[in-house]
């Protein structure tokens, strides 16, 4: 089979507070996150947003210890996967490629080229495919493959999503079952699945399979769990006035509180590692919302991290990918060139607070106005909504 490598893809995160602003810049410089009518505006706007958002984001990271644990957890997952593949008789080198922080995907690919692999399995650590997560990383890799003749000689295969893999489902069910034991009446605790949201337009306009995969995954986990508990699926991290996938986590929590739910077990379904969305958004912000709504017993299932069944599932997927026909970049969904792409942030333009889509002239005027305000020092700038 020749020399085999596995490239694990993930988002990345700032490891210390001074990393936050450059991390945000990398995030908002991605056209899959913000698509502008004028590409040359991408980096100036990313600089502006990252500068304005740095202090608030730093405060959030300070609440969880001063940085994201994502890299350390991904490194532990990579080490565990290497060991598990070795026990299955497959010698493989596992690489880590982060989209928005070190080690960047480009850095991982340079290492792969230097190691002269014959086979490469590209495995995103996102169970569910979205054009804004796995799709964004695939886009970067696809461009590298297109421009580098040496990479085109490498036999590669993608694993676009794996939300229905039996090992992953069993690992999730085991984590839920273990946490249910902490409730006075485990069968009566309400299970609350919280997935990271995306704008509704991703699904409606680009055919993003994310929502369908999340909903199917939730049903499969409950079937695997095989318990009588009632459950809810909602989507977190919504920002701006445009419509995102519903129901929204904060509104669903308030509704459950109004129904008299006392015991709630939150399951972060779209995350396999602890990071800012679990440790700060769920554990701090949503816990406060739930308690204000009257939910007294708010508990959370930990992320999979290096759960043995989860690592086994990753190893099985790699082995299957090596034996099955390859999945190439051309076979995964791509966003339409003219589809609306929205920032993963809160914005407010002085010209309009209710506009739903980009208008080239208004965007340009608003951007210039904000730059003038920033340069002149006439008070703070606020981005609290979205065009």
N, C-alpha and C positions, 0 to 999 in steps of 0.2 A: 504493500500500500504506500510505501515511502514515508517521508517525514510528515507528521500530522500536527496541525495546530487547531486551537479553538479560540476564537475571538469573542469575548464577552462584551456586549455593548451596554452602556448605561448612561444616565444623564450627567453624572458628576455633581459635585457640590463644593462650596468653599470650605477649606479645612480650618481656616482661621478668619477672624473678623476683617482683616485687611484684604482678604481674597474676595469679599462679597461684591465690591463694586466691579472689578474686572470680570468676575463670574457673570454678573447681571449684564454687562456689556456683551459678552459672548452670546448670552441667551437671546437678547433682543436684536443682535446683529444677524440672527438666523431668519431668512425669509420665510421659513415654515412657521415661524412664530408671529412675525409682523411682515406682511407683504405690502410694499409701498408702490404707488404709481410711478415713482421715480427711483430706480435702484440706487442712484448716487446719494440719496438721503439716508440709506440704511444705517451706515456707521455713525453719522452725526446724530441721528435720532436715538440710536442705541446708547451713545455717549450721554445724551441728555437724560434719558430715562434712568440709566444706571446711576448717574450722579444724583438725581432727585430721589431715587428709591434707596440709596445705599444705607442711610441712617436707620430707616425703619426696618429694613431687612437685617441689618446688623443687630438691632435690638431683638428681633425674633431669634436669630442664631445665638445671641447671648443667653436666651432663655433655655437653650438646650446644650449649654456648655461651651459656646464660642465657635462652633463650626459643625459641619456636617460629618456624620460618621460613615457616609456612603462609601468612600474609598476603602476604608479599613474593612468594612463588611464585605465589599466586593472582592478584595484581596483574599479574605478568608474563604469566600465561596470558590474562588479560583483554585486555591490550594486544596480544598476538599474535593473539588471536581477532578483535579489532577490525580489525587490519590485513588479516587473511586474508579476512574478510567483505567488506572494501572492494575487494579484488582480484577478488572474485566479483561485484562490482557491487551489493552490498548495504550501504548506509550504515546503521549501527546503533550505538547506544550500549550499552556493556557495563557492568553494575553488579555489585557484589559484595555478597552478603548472608550473613554468618556466623551460625550458630545460637547460639553461646555466648560470642562475644567480638566486639569492634569490627572492622569496621563490621557491626552487627547487621542482620538481615533487615529489621527495622522501619525502620532508618535508610535502607536501600536503597529500600524502598517509598516513603518520603517523597520521596526524590529523583525516583523514577519519576513520582509524582503531580505534582511540580512541573514536570517536563519535558513533561507532557501528551502522552504517547505514545498511538498508536493500536493498536499491536501489541506484544505482549510474549511472548517465549519464556523459559520458566523451566527452566533446565538445571542439575541437581545435578551436582557433580563427584564423584559416587559412581557408578561403572559399574553396580553391582548394587543393586537396590532392597532396602531393609529398613525396617520400620516405625520403627526406632530411628535412622535416618540421614535419607534422603530423606523418609520418612514423617513424621518429626518436623517437618522444615522445612515440608513441605506442610501439616501441621496448623496451624501458625502462620499461614501465608498464607491458608489457607481461612477461618480465623476473621476475619482482616482483611478479606477479600473480603465475608464475610457481614455485617460491621458497618459497612462503608464504601460508601455508594451510588456514590461517584465511581469506586471501583475496579471496581464491577460494570459500568461502562460501557467498561472496557478489554478489548479482545479479547486473550485470553491462551491459551497452550497449554503443557502440561507435557511434559517428556521424562522419564518415570519411571525408565527404565534403558536402558543402551546397551552391555551387556556383550558383545553379539554383533555390534557394528558392525565391518565389515571393516577400516576404517581404524584403529580402536583395536586390533584383533587383530594387524594388521600391525606397528603401532608396538611392541607388546609383544614380538612375535616378533623384531623387529630388535634390540631392546635385549638380549634373551636371547642371540641369535646373536653379538652383539658381545662379550658377557662370556664366552661359551664359548671364544672364541679365547685366553683367558688361561690355559686349562688345558693341561697337557702332552698329554692325549688328550681333545679336546673331546667326542667321541662317547661317551666312557665316564663323563663327569661326570653325577652324579645331579642332576636339576632338582627343587627343593623349593619348591612354591607355598605361601606362608603368607598366609592371609586372616584378617582380624579376625573373631573368633568372636562369636556371640550365643547366649543361652540356648536350649536345645532347645525350650523351651515356646513361643518365638516362632513356630517352624515348626509344631509340633504343634497348638497351641491357636489361633493367630491366622492360620495359613496363610501366614506370611511366605515369599515366594518366594526369599529370599536364598540359602539353601543350594543350591537347584536351579539358580539362576543362576550361582553360584560354580562348581559342578561342571561345568555346561555350558561356562562360559567357559574353564575349565582345559583341557577337551578341545579346544575350538576353537583355543586358542592353540597347543597341541601340534600340531594338524593344520596350522595355518598355518606353524609353525616347520619342520615336515617333516624331522625329524631322528630318529635311532634312540635317543636318550637315554631312559632310564627316568625316571619322575617320581613324585612324591608330593604330595598335597594335604593340608594340615593347617590348623588354626585356632588363632590366637594370642590372647593377652590374656584368657584364661579366668580368672575369679575366683570365689571362693566355693565352697561344697560342692554346689551344684545342678549338674545336668548341662548342659553346653554342647555345641555342635557338636563332633563328633569326626572324626578323631583330633586330639589336642591337640599343638601344635607342639613343646613341650618333650619330650613322650613319643615323638613320631615321630622327633625328632632322636636320642634315646637308642637307639631301635630300629635306626635306620640305622647308627649307630656300632657297635652290636653285630653287625650284618651285615658289617662290614668296609668300609663306604663311606669312602673317603678324600677324594674330590673332590666338593664339594657347592656348587651354585649356588642361592641363595635368591632367589625371585621374590615381591615383595610385591604380590600380585594385586589386593587390594581398595583400594589406595592409588594416587593419581595425583600426589601431591606428597610430598616429604620432610617428615617431621614426627616427633613423639616416638616413634611406634610403629616407624618404620624406623630412625631415627638412634640411638635409645637401646635400645629393646626388642630389635630384631633385631641391630643392629650390636654391641651390648655384651652384653646378657643372654643372648641365644640363641647368640651366638658362643662365649661361655664354656661354655654347656651342651654345644654341639657338640664343642668341643675336649676337654672332660672325657670325652666319649663316644668319643673316638678319631678324630674327623673332623679331619684335619690341614689340609686346604685348604678353608676356608670363605670363599666369596665371595658378594656380593649384587648383583643387578641394580638399578641406580638407578631411582627413580620416574620416571614419564614427564615431569613438570614441563612444559617447553615444547618437547618433541620435535616436530619439524615435522609428522610424520605424525599425531601426536595432535592438534595444533592443526587440521590439515586435517580430521580426523574430526569435531571439535567444530563446525567451520564447516559441514560437510555436514549434520550433524544439525540445526543451526539453520535452514538453508535448506529442508530437507525439512519441518521443523515449520511453517514459514511457508506452505508449499504444501499440506500435508495437512490433513484435518479436525482440529479442535482436540481435545486430550486435557485433560479438566477434572479438578478435584479429586474429583468424585464417582466417577471411574473408577479411582482408585488404591486399593490395599488400605488398610483402616483396622483398627486393633487393636480387639478386642472390649472392651467396657466392663468386663467382669469377669475378664479374663484376668490371669494372674500376670505381673507385670513385676518384674524383678530389678535391683538396683543394679549398675553397672559398677565395683564396688569390692569390697574384702575387708572383711567385717564379723564381729564376734563379739558376741553377746549373752550376758550373764552367766546368763540364765535357761535358755538352750538353745544348744548348738553344732551341733546336727544337724537342726534344724527345716528343712523344705523349702519351706514356704509361709508367707505372712503369716497370722498370727492376730491379730485386732484387739486383743484384751485383752493378749496377751503383748507385742505391738509397743508398745502404749501403756505398759505397765509397764516394759519394757526401756528405752524412751526416757526415761521419768521417772527411772529409776535412773541412767542415764548422765548426765542433767542434774545430778542431785544430786551424783554423783561429781565432775563437772566443777566445779560451784560450790564444793563443800567442799574441793577440792584434794587428795583422798585418792588420790594416785598417778595414773599415766597411764591414758588410756582406749585400748582396743584394739578396732578393728573389723577382724576377720580372717575373716569368713565371711559368710554371708548367710542370712537367714530364708527 
